[in-house]
Amino acid sequence: MHLNKIFEELKRRNVIKVATAYAVTGWLIIQVVTAVEEPLNLPGWFDTAIIVLVLIGLPVALIIAWAFELTPDGLVKTEEVSPDQSKTGNTGKRINKLIITSLSLLIVFLLVERVFFASGGNIEDAEKTPALQISDKSIAVLPFDDFNAGGEQEYFADGLTEEILNSLAKTPDLLVASRTSSFQYKDRNIDIMRIADTLGVAHILEGSVRESTDKYRITAQLIRASDGFHLWSENYDRPKTDIIDIQEDIAFQIATALETAMDPEALKDMLAVGTTSIEAYRLYLEGTSLLYGLKQAQAYQRFEEARKLDPSFAAAHYQSANVILGDLSLTTMNTQVLDHTYEEKLRMIDDRMSAAIAKAGEVEKLLYLSTQAYTNLEIRRSLDYLLEYYEKRPSDFGSAYNIIDRMTFLGEYDQAREFNKRIQKNALINNVNVGQFVAFYFWADDEENADPFMQQMLDQFPYSELLSYQSHRMMLWRGEFERARETRNLIRGLEIQEESMALTELRQACAEGRDEEAYRIYEDRITGNDVAVEWIALKTLSMDEEAEALIRPIYDSGQLLSLVTWLYYRYFDYTRFPELLRILESEQHKRGPIIQIPFRCGR
């Protein structure tokens, strides 16, 4: 009887209704916060904090409902309100309305979340690839977690991940997501199935690294994304001297589990890391991680130490040369790692590439020969080596990128268009590299055929910064100024480099005839910064003489390799540079007439 009286009093004081309303409203808040956390780039702890606050608030709400009553004068202690003045009935009706409203909102939200957030409403899920066929022999290697205090082995863990990824990419019939694609998920707690959908792969490899005094404890597990099933897992608790064997074994076991077509013994030979020096390999792993972290100077030092420790380590020679080569490319952001003259850098590249070629395996030698030929301005020979290499390493997207640019430099646009179609059929297409495919259309002088692909990709990957940037340029070249403006507005909400955003705004202003605004953008946001961006801006402003004067010193000082990369742009007048023209003619180039930017200011 006593319990019945307590229950009746709980009902009279609306405690039960308050509990129901609070639970429904709190659940709605949690669902909304969980759904918007990633699209708004909120910290990973944000949803947890909200859940804790909601749980803490429940007993507080119940205590207030029991101890106080809502009256026209505000909250008053329940015992101070006489029964004939009590408004609990009216309050209960208001709470009923709140419950109904909250339930309705929750149902609507769950339906919206099911339709939009699960298939395209937030950043990650908007990048799913249902229209792209996912090969069963495809994999993404996620960055291995560093379980050491203070993250002291982070560079080692990242480098190990990179080498496993590279090893798997050597397997001809295995599609491997690029390093850039996989590493965007570093330190992000996202569901495996969502990552796989975004990257367009059927399998995920994840793992961790922990170091003790004389051992590495490395875990690795291969997960089938469709159902989360673990196809293979292993814990390696081995001496540090075994790190090379561990890396090779992980790659071998993954390739075997995915039933690649290669003979096991041939696979083992192919996946070998190329050195027996543990210290050289450790330095190489750290250098690889530093290189992709845009810390070229530190990366160069690691590669240099690695190649000196083991002069037969071809990959270390090659990567060291690549850092120096990056110093000579002025159409990409660079950090000028070495304080050497142009001629000295060329000699250093040639020395390291020769050492790499002398020690490389049969397939890698083709890649190294291609790089050496390109450094010597033998562009067609470089292309031939790359095409031969690509036949054996079709998962190497970097080589496909270089093939397209070599074809562009030579004016082999028909060949570039055909190759672009080919790699689109065979390569993994995801939110990271899809923008590069649109750039390929531009380089290959193929704006007309770009549109169907570009639109499909924009529908599937609306939050890809590179895709939106490249698509905006393509739309302007196609004369679609209104459509370009809409894409420009989308780019404003993305995390894009300031110089790229400024160039986007300048291009749009010129296309719409807002010349004075375009000049202000140039003066305030572009001039004096990256030379390639400034050159493009000047050409877009129809300031051709100023554009030539900007890069003329590069030619006058004999830095032809640095000037070659401007051949990406069909509005670059290479005929104004006789020595460059002579080289192109000796390479039997097929470049057509110089064109003007169709949406330039002052046109």
Backbone hydrogen bonds, N-H to C=O, Kabsch-Sander energy under -0.5 kcal/mol:
donor,donor_aa,acceptor,acceptor_aa,energy
5,K,1,M,-1.9
6,I,2,H,-1.9
7,F,3,L,-2.6
8,E,4,N,-2.6
9,E,5,K,-2.2
10,L,6,I,-2.3
11,K,7,F,-2.1
12,R,8,E,-2.5
13,R,9,E,-2.4
14,N,11,K,-1.4
15,V,10,L,-2.1
16,I,10,L,-0.8
18,V,14,N,-2.6
19,A,15,V,-2.4
20,T,16,I,-2.2
21,A,17,K,-3.0
22,Y,18,V,-2.9
23,A,19,A,-2.3
24,V,20,T,-2.3
25,T,21,A,-2.6
26,G,22,Y,-3.0
27,W,23,A,-2.2
28,L,24,V,-2.1
29,I,25,T,-2.3
30,I,26,G,-2.3
31,Q,27,W,-2.3
32,V,28,L,-2.2
33,V,29,I,-2.6
34,T,30,I,-2.5
35,A,31,Q,-1.9
36,V,32,V,-2.0
37,E,33,V,-1.3
40,L,36,V,-1.9
41,N,38,E,-1.7
42,L,37,E,-2.8
46,F,43,P,-1.9
49,A,45,W,-2.5
50,I,46,F,-2.1
51,I,47,D,-2.3
52,V,48,T,-2.4
53,L,49,A,-2.4
54,V,50,I,-2.5
55,L,51,I,-2.4
56,I,52,V,-2.6
57,G,53,L,-2.2
58,L,54,V,-1.0
58,L,55,L,-0.5
60,V,56,I,-0.9
61,A,57,G,-2.5
62,L,58,L,-2.2
63,I,59,P,-2.4
64,I,60,V,-2.3
65,A,61,A,-2.3
66,W,62,L,-2.0
67,A,63,I,-2.8
68,F,64,I,-2.3
69,E,76,V,-2.9
71,T,69,E,-0.6
71,T,74,G,-2.4
74,G,71,T,-2.5
76,V,69,E,-2.3
78,T,67,A,-2.3
80,E,77,K,-1.5
81,V,78,T,-1.7
82,S,80,E,-0.6
85,Q,82,S,-1.7
86,S,82,S,-0.8
86,S,83,P,-0.6
91,T,87,K,-2.8
92,G,88,T,-2.5
93,K,89,G,-1.7
94,R,90,N,-2.1
95,I,91,T,-2.4
96,N,92,G,-2.2
97,K,93,K,-2.1
98,L,94,R,-2.2
99,I,95,I,-2.7
100,I,96,N,-2.4
101,T,97,K,-2.8
102,S,98,L,-2.8
103,L,99,I,-2.7
104,S,100,I,-2.4
105,L,101,T,-2.6
106,L,102,S,-2.6
107,I,103,L,-2.5
108,V,104,S,-2.6
109,F,105,L,-2.9
110,L,106,L,-2.6
111,L,107,I,-2.0
112,V,108,V,-2.6
113,E,109,F,-3.5
114,R,110,L,-2.1
115,V,111,L,-2.1
116,F,112,V,-3.6
117,F,112,V,-0.8
118,A,113,E,-1.9
119,S,116,F,-0.8
120,G,116,F,-1.4
121,G,116,F,-3.2
126,A,122,N,-2.8
127,E,124,E,-1.2
128,K,125,D,-1.6
129,T,197,D,-0.7
132,L,129,T,-1.3
135,S,133,Q,-0.6
138,S,136,D,-1.0
139,I,175,L,-2.3
140,A,203,H,-1.7
142,L,140,A,-0.7
142,L,205,L,-2.6
144,F,157,A,-0.5
145,D,207,G,-2.5
147,F,145,D,-0.8
147,F,209,V,-2.9
151,G,148,N,-2.1
152,E,149,A,-0.8
154,E,151,G,-1.6
157,A,153,Q,-2.8
158,D,154,E,-2.8
159,G,155,Y,-2.5
160,L,156,F,-2.6
161,T,157,A,-2.1
162,E,158,D,-2.4
163,E,159,G,-2.3
164,I,160,L,-2.2
165,L,161,T,-2.5
166,N,162,E,-2.7
167,S,163,E,-2.5
168,L,164,I,-2.4
169,A,165,L,-2.1
170,K,166,N,-0.7
170,K,167,S,-1.0
171,T,168,L,-1.8
174,L,171,T,-1.9
175,L,137,K,-2.7
175,L,173,D,-0.5
176,V,174,L,-0.5
177,A,139,I,-2.6
182,S,178,S,-2.3
183,F,179,R,-2.7
184,Q,180,T,-0.6
184,Q,181,S,-0.6
185,Y,182,S,-1.7
186,K,183,F,-1.4
188,R,185,Y,-1.7
190,I,188,R,-1.5
195,I,191,D,-2.1
196,A,192,I,-2.6
197,D,193,M,-2.2
198,T,194,R,-2.4
199,L,195,I,-2.5
200,G,196,A,-1.3
201,V,196,A,-2.0
203,H,138,S,-0.9
204,I,223,I,-2.4
205,L,140,A,-2.5
206,E,204,I,-0.5
206,E,221,Q,-2.0
208,S,219,T,-1.7
209,V,145,D,-2.9
210,R,217,R,-1.6
212,S,215,K,-2.7
216,Y,238,R,-2.6
217,R,210,R,-3.4
218,I,216,Y,-0.7
218,I,236,Y,-2.7
219,T,208,S,-1.8
220,A,234,E,-2.1
221,Q,206,E,-2.5
222,L,232,W,-3.4
223,I,204,I,-3.1
223,I,221,Q,-0.5
224,R,229,F,-3.2
225,A,202,A,-2.2
225,A,223,I,-0.7
226,S,202,A,-0.5
227,D,224,R,-0.8
228,G,224,R,-2.1
229,F,224,R,-0.6
231,L,222,L,-1.8
231,L,229,F,-0.9
232,W,222,L,-1.2
234,E,220,A,-2.4
236,Y,218,I,-3.6
236,Y,234,E,-0.5
237,D,235,N,-0.7
238,R,216,Y,-1.8
238,R,236,Y,-0.6
240,K,214,D,-1.7
242,D,239,P,-2.3
243,I,240,K,-1.7
246,I,242,D,-2.5
247,Q,243,I,-2.4
248,E,244,I,-2.4
249,D,245,D,-2.4
250,I,246,I,-2.6
251,A,247,Q,-2.0
252,F,248,E,-2.3
253,Q,249,D,-3.0
254,I,250,I,-2.3
255,A,251,A,-2.4
256,T,252,F,-2.3
257,A,253,Q,-2.5
258,L,254,I,-2.0
259,E,256,T,-1.6
260,T,255,A,-1.8
267,L,263,D,-2.7
268,K,264,P,-2.3
269,D,265,E,-2.0
270,M,266,A,-2.0
271,L,267,L,-2.1
272,A,269,D,-0.8
278,I,276,T,-0.7
281,Y,277,S,-2.2
282,R,278,I,-2.4
283,L,279,E,-2.4
284,Y,280,A,-2.2
285,L,281,Y,-2.5
286,E,282,R,-2.2
287,G,283,L,-2.6
288,T,284,Y,-2.4
289,S,285,L,-2.0
290,L,286,E,-2.6
291,L,287,G,-2.5
292,Y,288,T,-1.8
293,G,289,S,-1.1
294,L,291,L,-1.4
295,K,290,L,-2.7
299,A,295,K,-2.3
300,Y,296,Q,-3.0
301,Q,297,A,-1.7
302,R,298,Q,-1.9
303,F,299,A,-2.5
304,E,300,Y,-2.4
305,E,301,Q,-2.3
306,A,302,R,-2.5
307,R,303,F,-2.5
308,K,304,E,-1.6
309,L,305,E,-2.1
310,D,306,A,-2.0
313,F,310,D,-2.3
314,A,312,S,-1.5
316,A,313,F,-0.5
317,H,313,F,-1.5
318,Y,314,A,-2.5
319,Q,315,A,-2.6
320,S,316,A,-2.0
321,A,317,H,-2.2
322,N,318,Y,-2.1
323,V,319,Q,-1.8
324,I,320,S,-1.5
325,L,321,A,-2.5
326,G,322,N,-2.1
327,D,323,V,-1.0
327,D,324,I,-0.7
328,L,324,I,-0.6
328,L,325,L,-1.2
329,S,326,G,-1.0
330,L,328,L,-0.7
330,L,562,S,-0.5
340,H,338,L,-1.3
345,K,341,T,-2.3
346,L,342,Y,-2.1
347,R,343,E,-2.1
348,M,344,E,-2.3
349,I,345,K,-2.6
350,D,346,L,-2.4
351,D,347,R,-2.4
352,R,348,M,-2.1
353,M,349,I,-2.8
354,S,350,D,-2.4
355,A,351,D,-1.8
356,A,352,R,-2.2
357,I,353,M,-2.7
358,A,354,S,-2.0
359,K,355,A,-1.1
360,A,356,A,-1.2
365,K,361,G,-2.0
366,L,362,E,-0.7
366,L,363,V,-1.1
367,L,363,V,-1.0
368,Y,364,E,-2.3
369,L,365,K,-2.9
370,S,366,L,-1.9
371,T,367,L,-2.0
372,Q,368,Y,-2.4
373,A,369,L,-2.5
374,Y,370,S,-2.4
375,T,371,T,-2.3
376,N,372,Q,-1.5
377,L,374,Y,-2.1
378,E,373,A,-3.1
379,I,377,L,-1.0
382,S,378,E,-2.3
383,L,379,I,-2.2
384,D,380,R,-2.2
385,Y,381,R,-2.1
386,L,382,S,-2.1
387,L,383,L,-2.5
388,E,384,D,-1.9
389,Y,385,Y,-2.5
390,Y,386,L,-2.9
391,E,387,L,-1.4
392,K,388,E,-0.7
392,K,389,Y,-1.2
393,R,389,Y,-1.5
395,S,169,A,-0.5
396,D,393,R,-1.9
397,F,395,S,-1.4
399,S,396,D,-0.5
400,A,396,D,-1.4
401,Y,397,F,-2.3
402,N,398,G,-1.9
403,I,399,S,-2.2
404,I,400,A,-2.1
405,D,401,Y,-2.0
406,R,402,N,-2.4
407,M,403,I,-2.3
408,T,404,I,-2.2
409,F,405,D,-2.7
410,L,406,R,-1.7
411,G,407,M,-0.5
411,G,408,T,-1.2
412,E,407,M,-2.7
413,Y,411,G,-1.9
416,A,412,E,-2.2
417,R,413,Y,-2.5
418,E,414,D,-2.0
419,F,415,Q,-2.3
420,N,416,A,-2.4
421,K,417,R,-1.9
422,R,418,E,-1.9
423,I,419,F,-2.6
424,Q,420,N,-1.7
425,K,421,K,-1.1
425,K,422,R,-0.7
426,N,422,R,-1.2
427,A,423,I,-3.1
430,N,428,L,-0.6
431,N,198,T,-0.7
434,V,430,N,-1.9
436,Q,433,N,-0.7
437,F,433,N,-1.2
438,V,434,V,-1.3
439,A,435,G,-1.9
440,F,436,Q,-2.1
441,Y,437,F,-1.6
442,F,438,V,-1.6
443,W,439,A,-2.9
444,A,440,F,-2.4
445,D,442,F,-1.7
446,D,441,Y,-2.5
450,A,446,D,-0.8
451,D,447,E,-0.7
451,D,448,E,-0.7
453,F,449,N,-0.7
454,M,450,A,-3.1
455,Q,451,D,-2.8
456,Q,452,P,-2.0
457,M,453,F,-2.4
458,L,454,M,-2.4
459,D,455,Q,-2.0
460,Q,456,Q,-1.7
461,F,457,M,-3.2
464,S,461,F,-1.6
465,E,463,Y,-0.7
468,S,464,S,-2.3
469,Y,465,E,-2.5
470,Q,466,L,-2.8
471,S,467,L,-2.6
472,H,468,S,-2.2
473,R,469,Y,-1.7
474,M,470,Q,-2.2
475,M,471,S,-2.8
476,L,472,H,-1.9
477,W,473,R,-2.2
478,R,474,M,-1.7
479,G,476,L,-1.4
480,E,475,M,-2.8
481,F,479,G,-1.3
484,A,480,E,-2.1
485,R,481,F,-2.1
486,E,482,E,-1.7
487,T,483,R,-1.8
488,R,484,A,-2.8
489,N,485,R,-2.2
490,L,486,E,-1.6
491,I,487,T,-2.4
492,R,488,R,-1.6
493,G,489,N,-0.5
493,G,490,L,-1.4
494,L,491,I,-2.2
496,I,494,L,-1.5
501,M,497,Q,-2.5
502,A,498,E,-2.8
503,L,499,E,-2.2
504,T,500,S,-2.2
505,E,501,M,-2.4
506,L,502,A,-2.5
507,R,503,L,-2.6
508,Q,504,T,-2.1
509,A,505,E,-2.3
510,C,506,L,-2.4
511,A,507,R,-2.4
512,E,508,Q,-1.7
513,G,510,C,-1.7
514,R,509,A,-2.8
515,D,513,G,-1.4
518,A,514,R,-1.9
519,Y,515,D,-2.4
520,R,516,E,-2.0
521,I,517,E,-2.2
522,Y,518,A,-2.1
523,E,519,Y,-2.5
524,D,520,R,-2.9
525,R,521,I,-2.5
526,I,521,I,-0.6
526,I,522,Y,-1.4
527,T,522,Y,-2.8
529,N,526,I,-1.8
532,A,330,L,-0.6
534,E,530,D,-2.4
535,W,531,V,-2.3
536,I,532,A,-2.3
537,A,533,V,-2.3
538,L,534,E,-2.5
539,K,535,W,-2.3
540,T,536,I,-2.2
541,L,537,A,-1.7
542,S,539,K,-1.3
543,M,538,L,-2.8
544,D,542,S,-1.1
547,A,543,M,-2.0
548,E,544,D,-2.4
549,A,545,E,-2.4
550,L,546,E,-1.5
551,I,547,A,-1.2
552,R,548,E,-1.8
554,I,551,I,-1.0
555,Y,551,I,-1.2
556,D,552,R,-2.8
557,S,553,P,-1.6
558,G,555,Y,-2.1
559,Q,554,I,-2.2
560,L,558,G,-1.7
563,L,559,Q,-1.2
564,V,560,L,-1.8
565,T,561,L,-0.6
566,W,563,L,-1.8
567,L,564,V,-2.4
568,Y,565,T,-1.4
569,Y,566,W,-1.8
570,R,568,Y,-0.5
572,F,569,Y,-1.8
573,D,571,Y,-0.6
574,Y,572,F,-1.6
576,R,573,D,-1.5
577,F,574,Y,-1.8
580,L,577,F,-0.8
581,L,577,F,-2.2
582,R,578,P,-2.5
583,I,579,E,-1.9
584,L,580,L,-2.3
585,E,581,L,-2.4
586,S,582,R,-2.1
587,E,583,I,-1.5
588,Q,585,E,-1.3
589,H,584,L,-2.0
590,K,410,L,-3.9
595,I,570,R,-1.5
600,R,597,I,-1.5
601,C,540,T,-2.9
603,R,600,R,-1.0
